[in-house]
Amino acid sequence: MLMTELLAILALVIFGAGYWQVRRQSEFARLWLTRYCKQQDFQLLSVYRYRYQWQNRRLVACFHFEFSHDGLQQDEGKAWLAGQTVLKVWLPVLRELGA
């Protein structure tokens, strides 16, 4: 009985720590992309975690973000993070109005 309770508490602590890390990474991604878009003269519209994948024996989170470069059109970029380190950012070829 005591061992079962200890395992349940341990599982709850591990689940809570994992959830906290996921939230921390999401907040970091949002703040980093806000600064990135501001530097690029973009308007950041939304950020969401798309998926996880294994790369080079580490768990990498792929975030998609929507932005506008002219205030009218909406585009989607991608950012890959390992922990709180940005590995890569991908942006589409941006369209010009009237083109």
Secondary structure, 3 states (H helix, E strand, C coil): CHHHHHHHHHHHHHHHHHHHHHHHHHHHHHHHHHHHHHHCCCEEEEEEEEEEEEECCEEEEEEEEEEECCCCCCEEEEEEEECCEEEEEECCCCCCCCC
